[in-house]
Amino acid sequence: MTNDSGLSSAPRISEAVILMAGSGSRLRTNGTTLPKPLVPVLGRPMISYTLEMLARADIRKVHAVVGFQKQLVMAHVRPLIPVELDVRFIENRDWQKQNGISVLAAANHVTSPFLLTMSDHLFDQSMIDLLLRTAVPDQVNLAIDRKLDSIFDLADAMKVRTCGDRIIAMGKDLPSYDAIDTGLFVCPADIFGYLERVRKNGDCSLADGVRLMAGANKVRGVDIGDAWWQDVDTPEMLQRAEEQVQALAQFK
């Protein structure tokens, strides 16, 4: 539903889920022993950027799914939490499994719809604001990047094929695609049911569930335009993220 200005008139989204349970093994090859959310980006823990952006976007409750070195992560994250945010930690005891299991860990804690993001992705504030402003409550709303030439590691990226604003296919090895999944979503409650349906041998990925929802015409892409983002999976990606954050800081 939209109002006369063309913006969504759905209830304001005030909850978020952050997936931060994994070990970040690919990033740890640079010698760091820190869990990925605590890896510094220009001297600040990576997760601090996400928490501050959520606070600026008027998110009020955050469910942080932890697993690997959870006590260390929680102890270091608590002092970073902006006063505006109520952060609740949820343990995923099966953190070695795919990220769909971390999403399912939050199933009994969130009120739909909710913002879903990753602790190892850095975003332009405008991306979160755009997604929250335009989200359709009964759909998965995925922020997508159509600037394919700007993707740092295209081979590693989650590719997306769209038809208008509908996402019709996604996968890292997708042969034909026109956008990239940025890892930033607004999700309805029924995403949990779809994840349960794709779970095999107790495991599933978030992409598995989103693909199933796309087949039911329940996934829409939100083009981020000129906004920037960076997945931080490797030392090279970390360096790229620091370059981008530093360049943006010079314009503020």
PyRosetta script that sets phi, psi and omega in degrees:
from pyrosetta import init, pose_from_sequence

init()
pose = pose_from_sequence("MTNDSGLSSAPRISEAVILMAGSGSRLRTNGTTLPKPLVPVLGRPMISYTLEMLARADIRKVHAVVGFQKQLVMAHVRPLIPVELDVRFIENRDWQKQNGISVLAAANHVTSPFLLTMSDHLFDQSMIDLLLRTAVPDQVNLAIDRKLDSIFDLADAMKVRTCGDRIIAMGKDLPSYDAIDTGLFVCPADIFGYLERVRKNGDCSLADGVRLMAGANKVRGVDIGDAWWQDVDTPEMLQRAEEQVQALAQFK")
pose.set_psi(1, 139.7)
pose.set_omega(1, 178.3)
pose.set_phi(2, -125.7)
pose.set_psi(2, 160.0)
pose.set_omega(2, 175.9)
pose.set_phi(3, -97.3)
pose.set_psi(3, -172.4)
pose.set_omega(3, -175.0)
pose.set_phi(4, -64.0)
pose.set_psi(4, -21.4)
pose.set_omega(4, 180.0)
pose.set_phi(5, -85.3)
pose.set_psi(5, -4.5)
pose.set_omega(5, 179.8)
pose.set_phi(6, 88.6)
pose.set_psi(6, 0.9)
pose.set_omega(6, 179.3)
pose.set_phi(7, -92.9)
pose.set_psi(7, 157.9)
pose.set_omega(7, -179.6)
pose.set_phi(8, -63.5)
pose.set_psi(8, 136.9)
pose.set_omega(8, 176.4)
pose.set_phi(9, -106.0)
pose.set_psi(9, 15.6)
pose.set_omega(9, 177.7)
pose.set_phi(10, -68.1)
pose.set_psi(10, 159.4)
pose.set_omega(10, 177.9)
pose.set_phi(11, -55.1)
pose.set_psi(11, 145.9)
pose.set_omega(11, -178.4)
pose.set_phi(12, -64.1)
pose.set_psi(12, 137.1)
pose.set_omega(12, 178.8)
pose.set_phi(13, -84.1)
pose.set_psi(13, 122.5)
pose.set_omega(13, -175.2)
pose.set_phi(14, -123.3)
pose.set_psi(14, 1.7)
pose.set_omega(14, 179.6)
pose.set_phi(15, -118.8)
pose.set_psi(15, 151.3)
pose.set_omega(15, 177.6)
pose.set_phi(16, -140.4)
pose.set_psi(16, 154.0)
pose.set_omega(16, 172.5)
pose.set_phi(17, -120.7)
pose.set_psi(17, 129.4)
pose.set_omega(17, 175.3)
pose.set_phi(18, -113.9)
pose.set_psi(18, 125.8)
pose.set_omega(18, 176.8)
pose.set_phi(19, -88.8)
pose.set_psi(19, 116.3)
pose.set_omega(19, -177.0)
pose.set_phi(20, -144.5)
pose.set_psi(20, 37.1)
pose.set_omega(20, -174.8)
pose.set_phi(21, -95.3)
pose.set_psi(21, -18.8)
pose.set_omega(21, -172.7)
pose.set_phi(22, -75.5)
pose.set_psi(22, 170.4)
pose.set_omega(22, -176.8)
pose.set_phi(23, -89.7)
pose.set_psi(23, -17.7)
pose.set_omega(23, -178.1)
pose.set_phi(24, 63.5)
pose.set_psi(24, 44.1)
pose.set_omega(24, -172.8)
pose.set_phi(25, -61.7)
pose.set_psi(25, -34.5)
pose.set_omega(25, -178.3)
pose.set_phi(26, -69.5)
pose.set_psi(26, -33.1)
pose.set_omega(26, 178.4)
pose.set_phi(27, -77.3)
pose.set_psi(27, -27.0)
pose.set_omega(27, -177.8)
pose.set_phi(28, -73.1)
pose.set_psi(28, -5.8)
pose.set_omega(28, 177.6)
pose.set_phi(29, -69.5)
pose.set_psi(29, -12.0)
pose.set_omega(29, 179.0)
pose.set_phi(30, -87.5)
pose.set_psi(30, 9.4)
pose.set_omega(30, 176.1)
pose.set_phi(31, 98.4)
pose.set_psi(31, -9.2)
pose.set_omega(31, 179.7)
pose.set_phi(32, -70.2)
pose.set_psi(32, 145.3)
pose.set_omega(32, 175.4)
pose.set_phi(33, -108.1)
pose.set_psi(33, 3.4)
pose.set_omega(33, -178.0)
pose.set_phi(34, -79.3)
pose.set_psi(34, 142.8)
pose.set_omega(34, 168.0)
pose.set_phi(35, -59.2)
pose.set_psi(35, 150.1)
pose.set_omega(35, -170.9)
pose.set_phi(36, -55.1)
pose.set_psi(36, -42.1)
pose.set_omega(36, -179.2)
pose.set_phi(37, -59.2)
pose.set_psi(37, -22.2)
pose.set_omega(37, -176.3)
pose.set_phi(38, -97.1)
pose.set_psi(38, -4.7)
pose.set_omega(38, 179.1)
pose.set_phi(39, -61.5)
pose.set_psi(39, 129.9)
pose.set_omega(39, -176.4)
pose.set_phi(40, -74.6)
pose.set_psi(40, 139.5)
pose.set_omega(40, 170.3)
pose.set_phi(41, -118.9)
pose.set_psi(41, 110.0)
pose.set_omega(41, -173.3)
pose.set_phi(42, 53.3)
pose.set_psi(42, 41.7)
pose.set_omega(42, 174.3)
pose.set_phi(43, 86.6)
pose.set_psi(43, -2.8)
pose.set_omega(43, 179.9)
pose.set_phi(44, -117.4)
pose.set_psi(44, 141.2)
pose.set_omega(44, 176.2)
pose.set_phi(45, -56.1)
pose.set_psi(45, 136.7)
pose.set_omega(45, -175.8)
pose.set_phi(46, -53.9)
pose.set_psi(46, -40.6)
pose.set_omega(46, -175.8)
pose.set_phi(47, -65.5)
pose.set_psi(47, -22.9)
pose.set_omega(47, -177.7)
pose.set_phi(48, -64.8)
pose.set_psi(48, -32.4)
pose.set_omega(48, 178.3)
pose.set_phi(49, -64.5)
pose.set_psi(49, -43.9)
pose.set_omega(49, -179.2)
pose.set_phi(50, -64.9)
pose.set_psi(50, -45.6)
pose.set_omega(50, -178.9)
pose.set_phi(51, -60.7)
pose.set_psi(51, -42.4)
pose.set_omega(51, -179.8)
pose.set_phi(52, -66.4)
pose.set_psi(52, -37.9)
pose.set_omega(52, 178.7)
pose.set_phi(53, -68.0)
pose.set_psi(53, -38.1)
pose.set_omega(53, 177.5)
pose.set_phi(54, -63.4)
pose.set_psi(54, -41.0)
pose.set_omega(54, 178.1)
pose.set_phi(55, -62.7)
pose.set_psi(55, -42.2)
pose.set_omega(55, 179.3)
pose.set_phi(56, -66.8)
pose.set_psi(56, -24.5)
pose.set_omega(56, 179.9)
pose.set_phi(57, -88.4)
pose.set_psi(57, 9.4)
pose.set_omega(57, 179.0)
pose.set_phi(58, 67.5)
pose.set_psi(58, 22.1)
pose.set_omega(58, 166.3)
pose.set_phi(59, -70.1)
pose.set_psi(59, 138.2)
pose.set_omega(59, -175.9)
pose.set_phi(60, -115.5)
pose.set_psi(60, -31.6)
pose.set_omega(60, 179.4)
pose.set_phi(61, -121.9)
pose.set_psi(61, 132.0)
pose.set_omega(61, -179.1)
pose.set_phi(62, -125.6)
pose.set_psi(62, 129.6)
pose.set_omega(62, 175.5)
pose.set_phi(63, -105.0)
pose.set_psi(63, 111.1)
pose.set_omega(63, -176.8)
pose.set_phi(64, -102.1)
pose.set_psi(64, 115.0)
pose.set_omega(64, -177.6)
pose.set_phi(65, -88.8)
pose.set_psi(65, 115.9)
pose.set_omega(65, -175.4)
pose.set_phi(66, -115.2)
pose.set_psi(66, 161.6)
pose.set_omega(66, 179.5)
pose.set_phi(67, -159.7)
pose.set_psi(67, -78.4)
pose.set_omega(67, -179.4)
pose.set_phi(68, -61.0)
pose.set_psi(68, 126.5)
pose.set_omega(68, -179.6)
pose.set_phi(69, 46.0)
pose.set_psi(69, 48.6)
pose.set_omega(69, -171.4)
pose.set_phi(70, -60.1)
pose.set_psi(70, -38.5)
pose.set_omega(70, -178.8)
pose.set_phi(71, -65.6)
pose.set_psi(71, -42.3)
pose.set_omega(71, 178.0)
pose.set_phi(72, -63.8)
pose.set_psi(72, -44.7)
pose.set_omega(72, -179.8)
pose.set_phi(73, -61.4)
pose.set_psi(73, -49.5)
pose.set_omega(73, -177.6)
pose.set_phi(74, -62.2)
pose.set_psi(74, -41.8)
pose.set_omega(74, -178.8)
pose.set_phi(75, -62.3)
pose.set_psi(75, -36.9)
pose.set_omega(75, -178.4)
pose.set_phi(76, -85.3)
pose.set_psi(76, -25.2)
pose.set_omega(76, -179.2)
pose.set_phi(77, -79.4)
pose.set_psi(77, -36.3)
pose.set_omega(77, -175.2)
pose.set_phi(78, -52.3)
pose.set_psi(78, -45.4)
pose.set_omega(78, 179.8)
pose.set_phi(79, -68.2)
pose.set_psi(79, -13.6)
pose.set_omega(79, -178.0)
pose.set_phi(80, -90.6)
pose.set_psi(80, -7.6)
pose.set_omega(80, -172.1)
pose.set_phi(81, -74.8)
pose.set_psi(81, 122.5)
pose.set_omega(81, 175.3)
pose.set_phi(82, -60.8)
pose.set_psi(82, 150.3)
pose.set_omega(82, -175.6)
pose.set_phi(83, -62.7)
pose.set_psi(83, -22.7)
pose.set_omega(83, -178.2)
pose.set_phi(84, -74.0)
pose.set_psi(84, -17.2)
pose.set_omega(84, -172.6)
pose.set_phi(85, -101.2)
pose.set_psi(85, 135.9)
pose.set_omega(85, 170.2)
pose.set_phi(86, -102.2)
pose.set_psi(86, 103.4)
pose.set_omega(86, -175.4)
pose.set_phi(87, -101.2)
pose.set_psi(87, 124.2)
pose.set_omega(87, 176.7)
pose.set_phi(88, -112.4)
pose.set_psi(88, 131.0)
pose.set_omega(88, 179.5)
pose.set_phi(89, -93.3)
pose.set_psi(89, 135.0)
pose.set_omega(89, 178.4)
pose.set_phi(90, -120.8)
pose.set_psi(90, 127.6)
pose.set_omega(90, -179.9)
pose.set_phi(91, -86.7)
pose.set_psi(91, 131.8)
pose.set_omega(91, 168.9)
pose.set_phi(92, -107.0)
pose.set_psi(92, 102.1)
pose.set_omega(92, -178.0)
pose.set_phi(93, -69.8)
pose.set_psi(93, -18.7)
pose.set_omega(93, 178.4)
pose.set_phi(94, -101.6)
pose.set_psi(94, 44.3)
pose.set_omega(94, -173.3)
pose.set_phi(95, -65.2)
pose.set_psi(95, -18.6)
pose.set_omega(95, 178.9)
pose.set_phi(96, -72.3)
pose.set_psi(96, -16.0)
pose.set_omega(96, -179.2)
pose.set_phi(97, -81.0)
pose.set_psi(97, -177.8)
pose.set_omega(97, -175.8)
pose.set_phi(98, -71.0)
pose.set_psi(98, 166.8)
pose.set_omega(98, -170.3)
pose.set_phi(99, -70.2)
pose.set_psi(99, -15.6)
pose.set_omega(99, 175.0)
pose.set_phi(100, -61.9)
pose.set_psi(100, -30.3)
pose.set_omega(100, 178.9)
pose.set_phi(101, -70.0)
pose.set_psi(101, -34.2)
pose.set_omega(101, 175.4)
pose.set_phi(102, -67.1)
pose.set_psi(102, -38.7)
pose.set_omega(102, 176.4)
pose.set_phi(103, -62.3)
pose.set_psi(103, -44.9)
pose.set_omega(103, -179.2)
pose.set_phi(104, -63.0)
pose.set_psi(104, -27.5)
pose.set_omega(104, 178.4)
pose.set_phi(105, -61.7)
pose.set_psi(105, -24.1)
pose.set_omega(105, -178.9)
pose.set_phi(106, -92.3)
pose.set_psi(106, 1.3)
pose.set_omega(106, -169.9)
pose.set_phi(107, -57.8)
pose.set_psi(107, -37.1)
pose.set_omega(107, -176.4)
pose.set_phi(108, -95.3)
pose.set_psi(108, 13.1)
pose.set_omega(108, -174.5)
pose.set_phi(109, -117.4)
pose.set_psi(109, -19.8)
pose.set_omega(109, -171.5)
pose.set_phi(110, -104.9)
pose.set_psi(110, 154.7)
pose.set_omega(110, 170.7)
pose.set_phi(111, -104.3)
pose.set_psi(111, 128.3)
pose.set_omega(111, -175.6)
pose.set_phi(112, -81.1)
pose.set_psi(112, 152.2)
pose.set_omega(112, -10.2)
pose.set_phi(113, -79.1)
pose.set_psi(113, 163.9)
pose.set_omega(113, -176.9)
pose.set_phi(114, -141.3)
pose.set_psi(114, 153.0)
pose.set_omega(114, 174.4)
pose.set_phi(115, -81.0)
pose.set_psi(115, 135.9)
pose.set_omega(115, 178.9)
pose.set_phi(116, -124.3)
pose.set_psi(116, 128.8)
pose.set_omega(116, 179.7)
pose.set_phi(117, -145.5)
pose.set_psi(117, 174.2)
pose.set_omega(117, -177.3)
pose.set_phi(118, -112.4)
pose.set_psi(118, 148.6)
pose.set_omega(118, -179.0)
pose.set_phi(119, -75.7)
pose.set_psi(119, -12.0)
pose.set_omega(119, -177.1)
pose.set_phi(120, -110.4)
pose.set_psi(120, 21.2)
pose.set_omega(120, 174.2)
pose.set_phi(121, -117.9)
pose.set_psi(121, 134.9)
pose.set_omega(121, 174.1)
pose.set_phi(122, -107.4)
pose.set_psi(122, 140.6)
pose.set_omega(122, -173.4)
pose.set_phi(123, -132.4)
pose.set_psi(123, 153.3)
pose.set_omega(123, 165.1)
pose.set_phi(124, -69.6)
pose.set_psi(124, 136.0)
pose.set_omega(124, 178.7)
pose.set_phi(125, -53.4)
pose.set_psi(125, -35.0)
pose.set_omega(125, -177.0)
pose.set_phi(126, -62.0)
pose.set_psi(126, -26.9)
pose.set_omega(126, 179.3)
pose.set_phi(127, -66.3)
pose.set_psi(127, -46.1)
pose.set_omega(127, 179.3)
pose.set_phi(128, -64.2)
pose.set_psi(128, -44.8)
pose.set_omega(128, -179.4)
pose.set_phi(129, -60.8)
pose.set_psi(129, -43.4)
pose.set_omega(129, 179.8)
pose.set_phi(130, -63.4)
pose.set_psi(130, -45.8)
pose.set_omega(130, -177.2)
pose.set_phi(131, -64.6)
pose.set_psi(131, -43.1)
pose.set_omega(131, 179.0)
pose.set_phi(132, -66.1)
pose.set_psi(132, -35.6)
pose.set_omega(132, -176.8)
pose.set_phi(133, -72.7)
pose.set_psi(133, -31.4)
pose.set_omega(133, -170.9)
pose.set_phi(134, -111.4)
pose.set_psi(134, -0.1)
pose.set_omega(134, -173.8)
pose.set_phi(135, -62.4)
pose.set_psi(135, 140.5)
pose.set_omega(135, 172.8)
pose.set_phi(136, -97.3)
pose.set_psi(136, 121.2)
pose.set_omega(136, -167.1)
pose.set_phi(137, -60.8)
pose.set_psi(137, -32.2)
pose.set_omega(137, -175.4)
pose.set_phi(138, -96.0)
pose.set_psi(138, 14.3)
pose.set_omega(138, 179.8)
pose.set_phi(139, -121.7)
pose.set_psi(139, 156.9)
pose.set_omega(139, 162.1)
pose.set_phi(140, -79.7)
pose.set_psi(140, 122.8)
pose.set_omega(140, 179.5)
pose.set_phi(141, -107.2)
pose.set_psi(141, 113.0)
pose.set_omega(141, -175.1)
pose.set_phi(142, -113.2)
pose.set_psi(142, 123.9)
pose.set_omega(142, 175.0)
pose.set_phi(143, -71.0)
pose.set_psi(143, 121.9)
pose.set_omega(143, -177.3)
pose.set_phi(144, -120.2)
pose.set_psi(144, 151.2)
pose.set_omega(144, -179.5)
pose.set_phi(145, -113.9)
pose.set_psi(145, 118.4)
pose.set_omega(145, 178.6)
pose.set_phi(146, -94.1)
pose.set_psi(146, 1.5)
pose.set_omega(146, 179.8)
pose.set_phi(147, -85.5)
pose.set_psi(147, 71.5)
pose.set_omega(147, -172.0)
pose.set_phi(148, -60.7)
pose.set_psi(148, -32.9)
pose.set_omega(148, -178.6)
pose.set_phi(149, -69.3)
pose.set_psi(149, -15.3)
pose.set_omega(149, -177.1)
pose.set_phi(150, -95.3)
pose.set_psi(150, -5.3)
pose.set_omega(150, -177.1)
pose.set_phi(151, -72.6)
pose.set_psi(151, 128.2)
pose.set_omega(151, -172.5)
pose.set_phi(152, -68.4)
pose.set_psi(152, -47.1)
pose.set_omega(152, -179.6)
pose.set_phi(153, -127.3)
pose.set_psi(153, 82.6)
pose.set_omega(153, -173.3)
pose.set_phi(154, -63.4)
pose.set_psi(154, -34.8)
pose.set_omega(154, -178.6)
pose.set_phi(155, -61.7)
pose.set_psi(155, -32.5)
pose.set_omega(155, -177.0)
pose.set_phi(156, -88.1)
pose.set_psi(156, -11.4)
pose.set_omega(156, -172.8)
pose.set_phi(157, -75.2)
pose.set_psi(157, 153.0)
pose.set_omega(157, 173.4)
pose.set_phi(158, -83.5)
pose.set_psi(158, 110.7)
pose.set_omega(158, -176.8)
pose.set_phi(159, -82.0)
pose.set_psi(159, 152.8)
pose.set_omega(159, -177.8)
pose.set_phi(160, -136.3)
pose.set_psi(160, 138.2)
pose.set_omega(160, 171.8)
pose.set_phi(161, -114.1)
pose.set_psi(161, 132.3)
pose.set_omega(161, -175.4)
pose.set_phi(162, -118.9)
pose.set_psi(162, 160.5)
pose.set_omega(162, 168.9)
pose.set_phi(163, -133.5)
pose.set_psi(163, 101.3)
pose.set_omega(163, -169.6)
pose.set_phi(164, 67.4)
pose.set_psi(164, -126.8)
pose.set_omega(164, 177.5)
pose.set_phi(165, -98.4)
pose.set_psi(165, 8.6)
pose.set_omega(165, 179.6)
pose.set_phi(166, -92.8)
pose.set_psi(166, 137.0)
pose.set_omega(166, 173.7)
pose.set_phi(167, -92.2)
pose.set_psi(167, 122.9)
pose.set_omega(167, -175.1)
pose.set_phi(168, -112.0)
pose.set_psi(168, -13.6)
pose.set_omega(168, 177.1)
pose.set_phi(169, -160.4)
pose.set_psi(169, 151.1)
pose.set_omega(169, 175.7)
pose.set_phi(170, -155.6)
pose.set_psi(170, 148.9)
pose.set_omega(170, 178.8)
pose.set_phi(171, 167.3)
pose.set_psi(171, 151.1)
pose.set_omega(171, 179.8)
pose.set_phi(172, -66.3)
pose.set_psi(172, -27.9)
pose.set_omega(172, -178.2)
pose.set_phi(173, -106.5)
pose.set_psi(173, 20.7)
pose.set_omega(173, -179.7)
pose.set_phi(174, -62.1)
pose.set_psi(174, 122.8)
pose.set_omega(174, -174.8)
pose.set_phi(175, -73.5)
pose.set_psi(175, -28.4)
pose.set_omega(175, -178.8)
pose.set_phi(176, -127.4)
pose.set_psi(176, 120.5)
pose.set_omega(176, -175.9)
pose.set_phi(177, -152.1)
pose.set_psi(177, 160.3)
pose.set_omega(177, -179.3)
pose.set_phi(178, -133.7)
pose.set_psi(178, 8.7)
pose.set_omega(178, 179.8)
pose.set_phi(179, -162.5)
pose.set_psi(179, 169.4)
pose.set_omega(179, -179.9)
pose.set_phi(180, -123.7)
pose.set_psi(180, 138.1)
pose.set_omega(180, 174.5)
pose.set_phi(181, -71.9)
pose.set_psi(181, 122.4)
pose.set_omega(181, -177.8)
pose.set_phi(182, -88.5)
pose.set_psi(182, -9.4)
pose.set_omega(182, -178.7)
pose.set_phi(183, 84.1)
pose.set_psi(183, 17.3)
pose.set_omega(183, 178.9)
pose.set_phi(184, -122.5)
pose.set_psi(184, 123.5)
pose.set_omega(184, -172.6)
pose.set_phi(185, -133.6)
pose.set_psi(185, 155.3)
pose.set_omega(185, 155.6)
pose.set_phi(186, -116.4)
pose.set_psi(186, 124.6)
pose.set_omega(186, -171.1)
pose.set_phi(187, -119.3)
pose.set_psi(187, 146.2)
pose.set_omega(187, 170.4)
pose.set_phi(188, -86.5)
pose.set_psi(188, 168.0)
pose.set_omega(188, -177.7)
pose.set_phi(189, -63.5)
pose.set_psi(189, -29.2)
pose.set_omega(189, -174.6)
pose.set_phi(190, -73.9)
pose.set_psi(190, -1.1)
pose.set_omega(190, 173.3)
pose.set_phi(191, -61.6)
pose.set_psi(191, -30.4)
pose.set_omega(191, -179.2)
pose.set_phi(192, -66.0)
pose.set_psi(192, -39.3)
pose.set_omega(192, 177.0)
pose.set_phi(193, -63.7)
pose.set_psi(193, -39.5)
pose.set_omega(193, 177.9)
pose.set_phi(194, -66.8)
pose.set_psi(194, -38.6)
pose.set_omega(194, 177.5)
pose.set_phi(195, -65.0)
pose.set_psi(195, -37.7)
pose.set_omega(195, 176.2)
pose.set_phi(196, -63.2)
pose.set_psi(196, -36.9)
pose.set_omega(196, -178.4)
pose.set_phi(197, -68.2)
pose.set_psi(197, -31.5)
pose.set_omega(197, -178.2)
pose.set_phi(198, -93.7)
pose.set_psi(198, -3.5)
pose.set_omega(198, -178.5)
pose.set_phi(199, -68.1)
pose.set_psi(199, 128.7)
pose.set_omega(199, 178.2)
pose.set_phi(200, -129.0)
pose.set_psi(200, 129.2)
pose.set_omega(200, -177.6)
pose.set_phi(201, 54.3)
pose.set_psi(201, 36.4)
pose.set_omega(201, 176.8)
pose.set_phi(202, 76.3)
pose.set_psi(202, 15.1)
pose.set_omega(202, -174.8)
pose.set_phi(203, -138.4)
pose.set_psi(203, 151.2)
pose.set_omega(203, 174.0)
pose.set_phi(204, -168.1)
pose.set_psi(204, 158.0)
pose.set_omega(204, 174.9)
pose.set_phi(205, -103.5)
pose.set_psi(205, 158.3)
pose.set_omega(205, 173.7)
pose.set_phi(206, -58.5)
pose.set_psi(206, -41.0)
pose.set_omega(206, 179.9)
pose.set_phi(207, -60.5)
pose.set_psi(207, -35.1)
pose.set_omega(207, 177.5)
pose.set_phi(208, -58.7)
pose.set_psi(208, -47.2)
pose.set_omega(208, -179.7)
pose.set_phi(209, -66.7)
pose.set_psi(209, -40.9)
pose.set_omega(209, -180.0)
pose.set_phi(210, -65.9)
pose.set_psi(210, -39.2)
pose.set_omega(210, 177.1)
pose.set_phi(211, -60.0)
pose.set_psi(211, -42.3)
pose.set_omega(211, 178.9)
pose.set_phi(212, -64.4)
pose.set_psi(212, -40.2)
pose.set_omega(212, 177.8)
pose.set_phi(213, -67.5)
pose.set_psi(213, -35.5)
pose.set_omega(213, 177.1)
pose.set_phi(214, -61.8)
pose.set_psi(214, -36.9)
pose.set_omega(214, 177.1)
pose.set_phi(215, -64.5)
pose.set_psi(215, -23.1)
pose.set_omega(215, 176.5)
pose.set_phi(216, -95.8)
pose.set_psi(216, 12.9)
pose.set_omega(216, 179.1)
pose.set_phi(217, 61.0)
pose.set_psi(217, 40.7)
pose.set_omega(217, -176.6)
pose.set_phi(218, -120.6)
pose.set_psi(218, 21.6)
pose.set_omega(218, 178.9)
pose.set_phi(219, -130.7)
pose.set_psi(219, 126.4)
pose.set_omega(219, 178.2)
pose.set_phi(220, -120.5)
pose.set_psi(220, 145.9)
pose.set_omega(220, 177.1)
pose.set_phi(221, -97.4)
pose.set_psi(221, 139.7)
pose.set_omega(221, 176.8)
pose.set_phi(222, -115.8)
pose.set_psi(222, 110.4)
pose.set_omega(222, -175.5)
pose.set_phi(223, -69.9)
pose.set_psi(223, 125.4)
pose.set_omega(223, -176.5)
pose.set_phi(224, -83.4)
pose.set_psi(224, -4.8)
pose.set_omega(224, 178.5)
pose.set_phi(225, 63.6)
pose.set_psi(225, -127.1)
pose.set_omega(225, -176.0)
pose.set_phi(226, -86.6)
pose.set_psi(226, -0.9)
pose.set_omega(226, -176.8)
pose.set_phi(227, -64.7)
pose.set_psi(227, 156.8)
pose.set_omega(227, -178.4)
pose.set_phi(228, -112.7)
pose.set_psi(228, 156.9)
pose.set_omega(228, 174.1)
pose.set_phi(229, -158.5)
pose.set_psi(229, 164.1)
pose.set_omega(229, 177.5)
pose.set_phi(230, -153.6)
pose.set_psi(230, 123.6)
pose.set_omega(230, 168.0)
pose.set_phi(231, -74.5)
pose.set_psi(231, 138.4)
pose.set_omega(231, -177.6)
pose.set_phi(232, -119.8)
pose.set_psi(232, 85.2)
pose.set_omega(232, -178.1)
pose.set_phi(233, -106.5)
pose.set_psi(233, -21.9)
pose.set_omega(233, -173.6)
pose.set_phi(234, -135.3)
pose.set_psi(234, 164.1)
pose.set_omega(234, 175.6)
pose.set_phi(235, -56.4)
pose.set_psi(235, -36.0)
pose.set_omega(235, 179.0)
pose.set_phi(236, -66.1)
pose.set_psi(236, -40.4)
pose.set_omega(236, 177.5)
pose.set_phi(237, -66.3)
pose.set_psi(237, -36.9)
pose.set_omega(237, 177.3)
pose.set_phi(238, -61.8)
pose.set_psi(238, -44.5)
pose.set_omega(238, 178.3)
pose.set_phi(239, -60.9)
pose.set_psi(239, -42.6)
pose.set_omega(239, 178.2)
pose.set_phi(240, -61.6)
pose.set_psi(240, -42.8)
pose.set_omega(240, 179.1)
pose.set_phi(241, -61.3)
pose.set_psi(241, -42.3)
pose.set_omega(241, 179.6)
pose.set_phi(242, -64.1)
pose.set_psi(242, -39.2)
pose.set_omega(242, 177.8)
pose.set_phi(243, -62.3)
pose.set_psi(243, -41.9)
pose.set_omega(243, -178.9)
pose.set_phi(244, -68.6)
pose.set_psi(244, -44.4)
pose.set_omega(244, 179.8)
pose.set_phi(245, -63.5)
pose.set_psi(245, -41.3)
pose.set_omega(245, 179.0)
pose.set_phi(246, -65.1)
pose.set_psi(246, -41.0)
pose.set_omega(246, 178.9)
pose.set_phi(247, -64.0)
pose.set_psi(247, -40.8)
pose.set_omega(247, 180.0)
pose.set_phi(248, -67.0)
pose.set_psi(248, -36.4)
pose.set_omega(248, -178.8)
pose.set_phi(249, -63.6)
pose.set_psi(249, -28.7)
pose.set_omega(249, -179.5)
pose.set_phi(250, -70.6)
pose.set_psi(250, -19.5)
pose.set_omega(250, -178.6)
pose.set_phi(251, -96.9)
pose.set_psi(251, -0.6)
pose.set_omega(251, -179.1)
pose.set_phi(252, -90.8)
pose.dump_pdb("model.pdb")
